[in-house]
Structure formats: structure tokens, C-alpha cells
Amino acid sequence: MLTEEGEPGLAITYRQVVEAVQETLIEASTCWRADQMQKYAEALAREKSEQARWVLETMIENFRVAAHRKLPLCDDTGIPHVFAEIGDGAQLPPGFFAAVEEGVVLGLRRLPGRPMAVLGDEVQRITQSAGLAEDPGALAPAPIQIRRVPGDRVKLTVLMLGGGPEIRGKTMRVFHQHSLEVVLAEMVRWAREGTAKLGCLPCVLAFGVGRTNLEAASLTLEAMKDGDCTVQSPLEQRITGAVNRSGIGPLGLGGQTTALATFVKVGPQRASGVRIISLRVGCCFDPRRASVVF
């Protein structure tokens, strides 16, 4: 049997993985978590602008309808990103990763996801000249991220990443000068630039700080996987506060809440004059995520 907390010692079957992944994808796409609901309620309680309050109230109502009717939170249903945390003692069924991919396909069809898979060869996919697949399940997920963890359980997290935040994201080196303040100032500058152009605010900011561009981007995804809107470190609070002082507000209409929260994940660093930082300016429904534990 499969439970939310998982039951150690039980063998996982191929079909269990398929069923669990598709249900998790649908939950990620249609439901907010408790921390998101709490943060929106707090933002609404302190907001003074009538326009901003209307936006926040509308977003909360959108969530309630989506959760009740199992409809996508946003028309841009997003690209599936799967994060697998696999215990040292876990017993995986043959074809485990194929089962994950099959679950994604079935989840996209049931949701349904927006048909976004671009057809054709390399050139045609770049130019989008061969059209789109009508099947929502034809949308390939991003490469699965894997982490080794202690124990004998497996945790799968599905994140649905929409296109708007990708346009406003950034991955680049920062000359740190051995100063947190230098790095922090650059992170805040990026965040303010991104939020000013995003539109679908309030946002949730995610930063990864790594040694390479690939590692920093992976840490950003991990920050979204682990982040809790109601649990913020001093560094995360400083970034959120600085962005909110911009006054851009919900949908850019002005107000006190431009960013709901910030998630920062700092990985191992190397002796170097630079830190590689990756930013995702998540939209008002981010992070759209859900998890299952075997």
C-alpha cells in the first residue's frame, strides 16, 4: 500500500509508481498547499490598496474553484519537473524511471495539460515550424533530478513550471568580494528587475547558489521543492522585504505584496572570486508542487 508518509519495508510496484505520479502531478497543478493559503491570507489582511485586495481575493477564489473542480490553477499548465529522493536501502521496481515518465504522461492527459509539445527535427523544434502535438501527454518532462538520501524510502516531488517565470529568470556569476552584502544586493536587483516585468504577481522567488551554472539551476529547483512560504530564513526575509518595498504589488497595480516569499538554497562553494547564482521569479501560483512518499 502507498501512504502519504510512506511505509518502510514495503516493496514498490511499477503500477504503484505510475498511479502515484499521475495523481501527484494533478495535485501539484490544481491545489495550493497550506503554507501558500496562509501567506495569501496574511497578505490580504495587511493590504491597504483596494486594487491589490481585489487581486488577492480573486486569486484565493481561483484556488478554491480549481481545488474543488480539479482544474489547473493556470492556463499555462507548465513543464513537469520531477525530483526523486531515493534512500540508500530503497528497493526500486524494474523500470522505475519509465514508470515515472508514464505517470507524467497519464497525469498530463487527465489534467488536461495545455498541448505544448513542439514537433519536428532540431531545426523545426527551434523555429516551431512543424506545429504542436495535440496530445497533452506528448509534452516531455524535464530530466529527472535525483538525490541520494538515508533510509529506505523514496520521495517523488512533481513541480509544474510555467513559461512566464522562465523568461524573467537569470543565471550568472557574481563577484562576491568576500561580502554577503555584495551578493545580496545583486540578488535583490535581479529580483526587482524580474518582478517588474512578470505581471502575474505576487511572486515567489527562488535562488540557487552553486559552483557552476548547472549546479546553481539545480539548486534553484531544490529550493522550490523544499521551500515553505511561512518559514523564512533571515536572508530570505531580507530579499522578500526589499522586493516588497518596490511597491509594484499584485498584477503590477501597486500594493504591499510584490513577493510572497523567497526560497534560497546555497550549495557547496569553491575557492573563487565568483558565486554562480540562478534565479526563478515564480508566478502567483508557484511553486506548483506536490509529493508522494513510498
C-alpha positions as CSV (number, residue, x, y, z in Angstrom):
1,M,0.0,0.0,0.0
2,L,1.0,3.6,-0.6
3,T,0.6,6.3,2.1
4,E,1.4,10.0,2.3
5,E,4.2,9.3,4.9
6,G,5.3,6.0,3.3
7,E,5.8,2.7,5.0
8,P,9.3,1.3,5.1
9,G,10.0,-2.2,4.1
10,L,7.1,-2.5,1.6
11,A,8.1,-3.3,-2.0
12,I,7.1,-0.7,-4.6
13,T,5.4,-1.9,-7.8
14,Y,5.7,-0.4,-11.2
15,R,1.9,0.3,-11.3
16,Q,2.0,2.0,-7.9
17,V,4.6,4.4,-9.2
18,V,2.6,5.1,-12.3
19,E,-0.6,5.8,-10.4
20,A,1.1,7.8,-7.7
21,V,3.0,10.1,-10.1
22,Q,-0.1,10.9,-12.2
23,E,-2.1,11.8,-9.0
24,T,0.8,13.9,-7.7
25,L,1.1,15.8,-11.0
26,I,-2.7,16.6,-10.9
27,E,-2.5,17.7,-7.2
28,A,0.5,20.0,-8.0
29,S,-1.4,21.5,-10.9
30,T,-4.7,22.1,-9.1
31,C,-4.1,22.7,-5.4
32,W,-2.3,25.1,-3.2
33,R,-0.6,23.9,0.0
34,A,-1.5,25.2,3.5
35,D,1.6,27.5,3.6
36,Q,0.5,29.2,0.4
37,M,-3.0,29.7,1.6
38,Q,-1.7,31.1,4.9
39,K,0.6,33.5,3.2
40,Y,-2.1,34.8,0.9
41,A,-4.4,35.3,3.9
42,E,-1.7,37.2,5.7
43,A,-1.1,39.4,2.6
44,L,-4.8,40.1,2.3
45,A,-5.1,41.1,5.9
46,R,-2.3,43.7,5.8
47,E,-3.0,45.0,2.3
48,K,-4.5,48.6,2.1
49,S,-4.8,49.1,-1.6
50,E,-8.3,48.3,-2.9
51,Q,-7.0,47.1,-6.2
52,A,-4.4,44.9,-4.6
53,R,-7.0,43.4,-2.3
54,W,-9.3,42.6,-5.2
55,V,-6.4,40.8,-7.0
56,L,-5.6,38.8,-3.9
57,E,-9.2,37.9,-3.2
58,T,-9.6,36.8,-6.9
59,M,-6.5,34.6,-6.7
60,I,-7.8,32.9,-3.5
61,E,-11.2,32.3,-5.2
62,N,-9.4,30.9,-8.2
63,F,-7.6,28.4,-6.0
64,R,-10.9,27.3,-4.3
65,V,-12.6,26.7,-7.6
66,A,-9.5,24.9,-9.0
67,A,-9.2,22.6,-6.0
68,H,-12.9,21.9,-5.9
69,R,-13.3,21.1,-9.6
70,K,-9.7,19.7,-10.1
71,L,-8.9,22.3,-12.7
72,P,-5.5,23.7,-13.4
73,L,-4.6,26.7,-11.4
74,C,-3.3,28.5,-14.5
75,D,-3.9,28.2,-18.3
76,D,-0.1,27.7,-18.6
77,T,-0.1,24.3,-17.1
78,G,3.7,24.1,-17.2
79,I,6.5,21.7,-17.9
80,P,6.7,18.8,-15.5
81,H,9.9,18.6,-13.4
82,V,10.3,15.5,-11.2
83,F,12.6,15.5,-8.2
84,A,13.4,12.0,-6.9
85,E,14.9,11.4,-3.4
86,I,16.0,7.8,-3.2
87,G,17.0,6.1,0.1
88,D,20.1,4.0,0.2
89,G,18.1,1.0,1.2
90,A,15.1,1.6,-1.2
91,Q,14.1,-1.3,-3.4
92,L,13.0,0.1,-6.8
93,P,10.9,-1.9,-9.2
94,P,12.3,-2.7,-12.6
95,G,11.6,0.2,-14.9
96,F,11.2,2.7,-12.1
97,F,12.0,5.7,-14.2
98,A,9.9,4.5,-17.1
99,A,7.0,4.3,-14.6
100,V,7.7,7.9,-13.5
101,E,7.6,9.0,-17.1
102,E,4.4,7.0,-17.8
103,G,2.7,8.6,-14.8
104,V,3.6,12.0,-16.1
105,V,2.0,11.2,-19.5
106,L,-1.2,10.0,-17.9
107,G,-1.3,12.9,-15.5
108,L,-1.0,15.4,-18.3
109,R,-3.8,13.7,-20.2
110,R,-6.1,13.6,-17.2
111,L,-5.4,17.2,-16.1
112,P,-5.5,18.0,-19.0
113,G,-2.3,19.9,-19.7
114,R,-2.1,22.5,-22.4
115,P,-0.8,20.9,-25.6
116,M,2.7,22.4,-25.8
117,A,4.9,19.7,-27.3
118,V,6.7,21.1,-30.4
119,L,7.0,18.7,-33.3
120,G,9.8,18.1,-35.8
121,D,13.6,17.8,-36.0
122,E,16.1,20.0,-34.3
123,V,15.7,23.0,-36.6
124,Q,11.9,22.6,-36.7
125,R,11.7,22.5,-32.9
126,I,13.7,25.7,-32.6
127,T,11.6,27.5,-35.2
128,Q,8.3,25.9,-34.2
129,S,7.6,25.4,-37.9
130,A,6.2,21.8,-37.7
131,G,3.4,22.7,-35.3
132,L,2.3,21.2,-32.0
133,A,1.2,17.8,-30.9
134,E,-2.5,17.7,-30.0
135,D,-1.9,15.1,-27.2
136,P,-1.1,16.9,-23.9
137,G,0.8,13.7,-22.9
138,A,3.4,14.3,-25.7
139,L,5.0,17.0,-23.6
140,A,8.2,15.5,-22.4
141,P,9.2,16.2,-18.7
142,A,12.4,17.8,-17.9
143,P,15.3,15.4,-16.9
144,I,14.6,13.9,-13.5
145,Q,16.6,15.3,-10.7
146,I,17.9,12.7,-8.3
147,R,19.2,13.0,-4.7
148,R,20.6,10.1,-2.6
149,V,19.2,10.2,1.0
150,P,19.5,8.0,4.1
151,G,16.9,5.3,4.8
152,D,14.8,3.0,2.6
153,R,12.1,5.3,1.3
154,V,11.5,7.1,-2.0
155,K,10.1,10.6,-2.2
156,L,8.9,11.9,-5.6
157,T,8.1,15.6,-6.0
158,V,6.4,16.9,-9.1
159,L,6.8,20.6,-9.9
160,M,5.0,22.3,-12.8
161,L,7.0,25.2,-14.2
162,G,5.2,27.8,-16.4
163,G,6.8,29.8,-19.1
164,G,6.5,33.4,-17.8
165,P,8.9,32.9,-15.0
166,E,11.4,31.3,-17.3
167,I,11.6,34.5,-19.4
168,R,12.3,36.6,-16.3
169,G,14.8,34.1,-14.7
170,K,18.6,34.6,-14.7
171,T,21.7,32.5,-14.1
172,M,25.0,34.4,-13.9
173,R,28.2,34.9,-11.9
174,V,28.5,37.5,-9.2
175,F,31.9,38.8,-8.0
176,H,31.3,38.3,-4.3
177,Q,34.3,40.3,-2.9
178,H,34.0,38.1,0.2
179,S,30.9,40.0,1.2
180,L,27.3,38.8,1.7
181,E,26.1,42.3,1.2
182,V,27.6,42.5,-2.3
183,V,25.9,39.2,-3.3
184,L,22.6,40.1,-1.6
185,A,22.5,43.5,-3.4
186,E,22.8,41.7,-6.7
187,M,20.2,39.1,-5.9
188,V,17.7,41.9,-4.9
189,R,18.5,43.8,-8.1
190,W,17.8,40.8,-10.2
191,A,14.6,40.1,-8.3
192,R,13.3,43.6,-8.6
193,E,14.0,43.7,-12.4
194,G,12.3,40.3,-12.9
195,T,9.2,41.2,-10.8
196,A,8.7,44.5,-12.6
197,K,8.3,42.5,-15.9
198,L,6.5,39.4,-14.7
199,G,2.9,40.6,-14.4
200,C,1.4,37.6,-12.6
201,L,2.3,38.9,-9.1
202,P,2.7,38.4,-6.2
203,C,5.6,36.1,-7.0
204,V,7.7,33.5,-5.1
205,L,11.4,34.0,-5.6
206,A,13.8,31.0,-5.8
207,F,17.6,31.3,-5.7
208,G,20.3,28.7,-6.1
209,V,23.9,29.5,-5.3
210,G,26.4,27.0,-6.7
211,R,29.7,26.4,-8.3
212,T,28.5,26.0,-11.9
213,N,25.6,27.2,-14.0
214,L,24.1,23.7,-14.0
215,E,24.5,23.3,-10.2
216,A,23.0,26.7,-9.4
217,A,20.0,26.0,-11.6
218,S,19.5,22.6,-9.9
219,L,19.7,24.2,-6.5
220,T,17.0,26.6,-7.6
221,L,14.7,23.7,-8.3
222,E,15.6,22.2,-5.0
223,A,14.8,25.5,-3.2
224,M,11.3,25.3,-4.8
225,K,11.0,21.7,-3.8
226,D,11.8,22.3,-0.1
227,G,10.6,25.9,0.4
228,D,7.8,26.8,2.9
229,C,6.2,30.3,2.5
230,T,5.7,30.5,6.2
231,V,9.3,29.5,7.2
232,Q,11.8,32.1,6.1
233,S,15.4,32.5,7.0
234,P,16.8,36.0,7.8
235,L,18.4,36.1,4.3
236,E,15.1,35.1,2.6
237,Q,13.2,37.7,4.7
238,R,15.6,40.4,3.6
239,I,15.2,39.7,-0.1
240,T,11.4,39.5,0.2
241,G,11.2,42.7,2.2
242,A,13.5,44.6,-0.3
243,V,11.3,43.5,-3.2
244,N,8.1,44.4,-1.5
245,R,9.4,47.9,-0.8
246,S,9.3,48.4,-4.6
247,G,5.5,48.8,-4.3
248,I,4.9,47.0,-7.6
249,G,2.1,45.0,-6.0
250,P,-0.3,42.3,-7.2
251,L,-0.5,42.3,-11.0
252,G,1.7,45.4,-11.0
253,L,-1.2,47.5,-9.8
254,G,0.6,48.7,-6.7
255,G,0.5,47.5,-3.1
256,Q,2.4,46.0,-0.3
257,T,2.8,42.4,-1.6
258,T,5.0,42.0,-4.7
259,A,6.7,38.9,-3.3
260,L,5.0,36.4,-1.0
261,A,8.2,34.6,-0.1
262,T,11.8,33.8,-1.1
263,F,13.5,30.4,-1.1
264,V,17.3,30.3,-1.1
265,K,19.4,27.1,-1.4
266,V,23.2,27.5,-1.0
267,G,25.2,24.5,-2.2
268,P,28.9,23.7,-1.8
269,Q,31.2,26.5,-2.9
270,R,34.7,26.6,-4.4
271,A,37.6,28.9,-3.7
272,S,36.9,31.5,-6.4
273,G,36.2,35.2,-6.8
274,V,32.7,34.5,-8.1
275,R,29.5,32.8,-7.0
276,I,27.2,31.4,-9.6
277,I,23.6,32.4,-8.8
278,S,20.4,31.2,-10.5
279,L,17.0,33.0,-10.0
280,R,13.5,31.9,-10.9
281,V,10.8,34.6,-10.4
282,G,7.9,32.2,-9.8
283,C,4.4,33.4,-10.6
284,C,1.4,33.9,-8.2
285,F,0.7,30.2,-8.2
286,D,4.3,29.0,-7.6
287,P,5.7,26.7,-6.6
288,R,3.1,24.4,-8.1
289,R,4.3,21.2,-6.4
290,A,3.1,18.0,-4.7
291,S,5.0,15.0,-3.3
292,V,4.4,11.3,-2.6
293,V,6.4,9.0,-0.4
294,F,6.8,5.3,-0.8
